[in-house]
Amino acid sequence: MLLDAMGIIIADNKRINLGELINERALAAVPFAGRYRIIDMILSSMVNSGIKHIGILAETKYSSLMDHIGTGSYWDLDRLQQGLRIIPPYTQSDFFRSQNPQDLRGLYDFLQRSVQQYVVITESNLVANLDLSDCIKTHEKSDADITIVYNEDGKQSGSPIFSLVFDEENTLTDLLF
């Protein structure tokens, strides 16, 4: 089943330090279980959930990632329209925390060309087999602007990007960066 959603995968994660493993490559391109790379898990989850338009935001050291991803044919994403795209930065500044709109130009262009109504954004280091279709269906039914999938037990492998603050009725009231 095709979903009315596109995926964006953030290839770099500066919060996770794997030392020499990421000296020459993005976190997404770190080998995992032999012939795989870390990004393969979330890419497969998106495709298996029905997402067929995926962009990979790559800030730095993405040569080995591009070599591994290729045309996206392994995931049946080698298409002229939609499919898999690497979105490189336009400048050398800190791509994801920049106040300069030009730095996010590649992402903007990618979103403008999309025909999907929803966007699923995730980091590449999510190593799990996820069925994202349930998440998207829940989002559609909720009529919410944003749906966040999070880990409630507090266990984490690195520093959080942000913390969620809920009130007594379990309504999200704040994001702490």
Summary of the structure (lengths in Angstrom):
residues: 177
radius of gyration: 16.5
end to end distance: 35.8
largest distance: 48.9
contacts: 456
relative contact order: 0.20
helix: 28%
strand: 20%
